[in-house]
Amino acid sequence: MGTILRNIGIFVALMLLARLVVPLGGLGWAQSFTNDHVFTVTFGWLDWSQLITWIFPTIVFACLGALLSLLRVGPKPTLWAVVLGTLYSIERWLYSTNHFAPTAGLYLYFWVYGEFLVPPLAAWGGAAFAQLLARRYNQNAAA
């Protein structure tokens, strides 16, 4: 029973950390890179300012996924990292209000709703990378 409570505590703590760090840190991150900058669109739909805003949550959720996979005891740590990112995205989506003009292009939907795919994918990537490093470390330590 102790391991289950420990795992739940780790999961909840990382979720609360994500809810605090991503919105507040993301604002400062985006403003520091996008204020007073003019971004040209080079590939028609590629929006550099939007891409910059995706970088901070990617970094945070990759780190949270890695932490979760290393601290959690039990099978399938990468799955739990995806669940962490997915729950965060679902909560963000439930509280979001996106209004589009009838003439809005498909690229606009991509940038707005693609933001919800970033946390689960980044958490999975961070967890998978951490598991790979942990396996290599364990193999080297055993040798």
C-alpha positions, 0 to 999 in steps of 0.5 A: 500500500505504501508504494501506491500512495507514494506513486499517487503523491508523486503524480499529484505533486508533479501535476500541481507543479505543472499547473503552477510552472507552465502558465506562469513561466510560459508567459515570461518565456513567450514575452522575452522572445516575442516582444518587439520582434517581427516574425516572417512566415517562411513556409506559408503556415509556419508561425515562429511566434507560436512555435516559440510558445510551444518550446517552454511547455515542451521543456517543462513536460519533458522534465516532468515526464523524466522525473515521473518515470524515474521516481515512480515505482512500477511498470510502464512509467512512460504511460504514466507520463503520457497520462500526466500530460494528457490530464493537463491538456484536458484541463487546459482544454476544458477551461479554454475559450477559442473563438475563430472567425468563419474565414479562419484558416486550417493553420490557425486551428493547428496552432491553437489545438496543437498546443494540447498535444505538446504536454503528452508528447513531451512527457512521453519523450522525457520519460522514454529518454530518462528510461533509456539513460537509466537502463544504460547507467544500470548496465554500465554499473553492473559491468 
